[in-house]
Amino acid sequence: MEAAVKTFIGYMNPNDRGEYIAFGYNIIDESGGFVAPSALESHVKGDGVDPGGTSLYDAIYQGLTDLNGQPAGHIKALIVMTDGMDNSSSHTATDVVNQAKNLKIPVFTIGLGSYVNDTLLKKIANQTGGKYYYAPNSTDLLAIYRSLIKVVTGRIYLY
């Protein structure tokens, strides 16, 4: 999983910026805000994440809020990789969809694993202008991230 995320970061241009947020019961901004791809890659980890719950909606909401604070004129999109389960958030799926619509930020969702809440992840993606992807296991992530970089940025890479 981390290798696939790092591959996606590798497709980013040097002037692009990204943020890496890890979540469980708690939410950790691993990258400390938006940073260049060269710095972002070293922050792909989940150190300190409490596995005692899942705050999916709160993590998405934080990502949207953080993206909204970035300068205008840049492509803004949120990519979320999860099983789609939430049992710890103060926000709801409706809150997330409404916030994304208000901010005009598409949310691209990746359902990872054999037990994924496809219905929810498709709803969030479709209602915000994003797209849903399904990865039964982490080996499928590389192809998804290759597709995502093209969809999000319009850039085409030859492999």
Stockholm file with secondary structure:
# STOCKHOLM 1.0

chainA/1-159         MEAAVKTFIGYMNPNDRGEYIAFGYNIIDESGGFVAPSALESHVKGDGVDPGGTSLYDAIYQGLTDLNGQPAGHIKALIVMTDGMDNSSSHTATDVVNQAKNLKIPVFTIGLGSYVNDTLLKKIANQTGGKYYYAPNSTDLLAIYRSLIKVVTGRIYLY
#=GR chainA/1-159 SS CHHHHHHHHHTSCTTCCBCCEEESSSEEETTSSCBCHHHHGGGCSCTTCCTTCCCHHHHHHHHHHHHHTSCTTSCCCEEEEECSCCSSCSSCHHHHHHHHHHHTCCEEEEEESSSCCHHHHHHHHHHHTCCEEEESSGGGHHHHHHHHHHHHHCCCCCC
#=GC SS_cons         CHHHHHHHHHTSCTTCCBCCEEESSSEEETTSSCBCHHHHGGGCSCTTCCTTCCCHHHHHHHHHHHHHTSCTTSCCCEEEEECSCCSSCSSCHHHHHHHHHHHTCCEEEEEESSSCCHHHHHHHHHHHTCCEEEESSGGGHHHHHHHHHHHHHCCCCCC
//
